[in-house]
Each structure stands twice: as C-alpha cells, then as structure tokens.
Amino acid sequence: MESIFYRTNPDCHPAEAIKCKNELFRLMNKLRKRVSLDQDENLPKCPEIPPDLGPLDIKFAYNMSLLKIISQNPNLQPGGHSRPKYCTALQKIAIIIPFRNRESHLRTWLYYMHPFLQQQQADYGVYVVEQTEDTLFNRAKLMNVGYSVAIKDYNYTCFIFTDVDIIPMDGRNLFRCSDNPRHMANSVDKFNFKLPYNDIFGGIVAFTKEQFIKVNGFSNVFWGWGGEDDELFQRVVAMGMKVERPDQTIARSKMISHKRDPGNESTGKSFHLIKKAHERLHKDGLNSLIYTIISITSHKLYTKITVDIGNGEDASSTEGILNLFNL
C-alpha cells in the first residue's frame, strides 16, 4: 500500500513531509476499516445489554508498561481500534482524550479502558490529542480537533470526550450515545460520588454527530483551567436538549489524584465567558476552529494527534474575546 501510494503521488516523496505521511496514514486506516465493515455485514447485532457486566476493581498503579498493556489486548487493531468478533456493535464510538504531559495517567487509562470497552462489545477507536505549544492548555479546542480528525477517519456515530484521569468503576456504565447528550462522570470519588452542582458537565461526555454539530462543538476560547464544560452545558440547553445521566450507583468513577499541571492555571475569565455562551454559540466552535496538524501516528493502543492550536494571543483578555465575536 505504501509503495503504491508513493508511485501514484510522485510529488509526495517519503522523506518530505508530514503532510504526505498524514495522508498515507488516513488512506491506510480507511482501507483497513473498510475491510472491517465488510466483515461485519453478515454478523448479528450485539445485544442491547452486553453480558457479564458489573462492578470493577480499580487500583491505580504507575509502573505498568505499554508493552504489558499491548500484550493484554492482542485483538486490538492499529490506532487503538477494536470491534466485537461475533456480533455487530450497536454504535461506532470515537473516544477523544485531550492530552499534555500525562504519560502515566494515559497508561492507566489504556490499561483499564480497553478491556472495559471490549467487554461492552463496542466498536471503538481511541484518539489522544496532544497540544504542542508550551502555553496555556486549551482542553476544549483539543476536543474539537479530535472530533474533526475522527469524523474523517471512520463512520463513527458516537463521540465520547473524556479526561485521561477518570476511570469508570462499573461496566454497566455503557459508553454509548443516547437521544440527548450524556454526562457519564456524575458520580466521582473526588466529590464523594455526588454531583457538586447541577450544571456540571465535565469528565466524560457523549454526543452523537448530530448533537455535537447542533451545539457547534466546544468553545475554542477557554485557555487554562475551568469553564469550558459548564459552557458546553449552556450550549446543550440553549439548543433545546437536556443532559442525560446514568444512575449514580453504576456511574461511579475514580479520579487519579494529581496536582494541576503547569500551563493549566485558571485565568479567572471563565465566569464572564459562560455568561455570554448563548451569544457565542453560533460563532465560536466547530465553525471557527483553526489548527495545524503536526502529525498523526497510529500506535497499537491509540491514535496520536499532535496539533498546533495557537496560543490564545487573540484572546488574551475577556474583553478581547468578547470583542473578537462582536459581543
């Protein structure tokens, strides 16, 4: 496949360029997944409730290696993709993780979540979206980038956006989309397994393609810690939808204890931005997303998207952000 690609694209020399390699990756992934789809056609549908799901024993250990995790997941396809062998999954799910400098947390997530998703008979792929700049972190913008890449990679029907430090404690907390956007981290140990406030919509959320387009994705202007998930809740409500949550007894999750990362400090601007959420909804999001892909790499356990999303200089103050959108 690789040699054919370079013969039919003479301007794309192998030593050139990231752009060519990214295009090759996309085409190879598309072919591989097309074969998977063809194999699925004669299989029965998977059951609505997969068998043998229940509470899980989650214990955090930080000495696990990627090689060990790979050896425990022999059926994974490149890019962290898996699908059930004996039935056709009810949904096709992209798992999108915003990321920077959390390697040990990522290994923990991969160790627990690949078996979790496979036991749920999910057809899924894992996308880790890494911000390159040594500037304020923009979690929400990375989510938008992950969606924009994943939607071109496979015919996903459900997009689950998750932090890398939250692990579900019960397999009955189904990683699927529903008639409304879902909040699946509504019972976290850090908050004594209770909702800290009614409008919280962070940690793990799920949208169908149609729902995510309807809210125009996440806002792109939340640099630093906090506010983007509360603003997303406001977008959902503004577009006439409601947030669904699983029963708290099965939605229990553990959060990996850690200090806030350097470069992810609170800027103190989120409250003012959230107040204007409904006015920015149609101007700020998927339709205003600007980014540059540095590389897309297919690892055994996940697809790594390295991206330049800028540094927020056009939004260095709350007033600057509001002026940017004529608010």
Secondary structure, DSSP 8 states (H G I E B T S, - for coil): -HHHHHHH-TT--TTS-HHHHHHHHHHHHHHHHHHHHHHHTTS-B--SS-TT--B------S---HHHHHHT-TT-BTTTBB--SSSB-SSEEEEEEEESS-HHHHHHHHHHHHHHHHHTT-EEEEEEEEE-SSS---HHHHHHHHHHHHHHHS--SEEEEE-TTEEESBTTS-----SS-EE--SEEGGGTTS-SSTT---SEEEEEHHHHHHTTSS-S---SSSSHHHHHHHHHHHTT---B---TTT-EEEE------TT----S-HHHHHHTHHHHTTTSSGGG---EEEEEEE-SS-EEEEEE----GGGSSHHHHHHHTT-
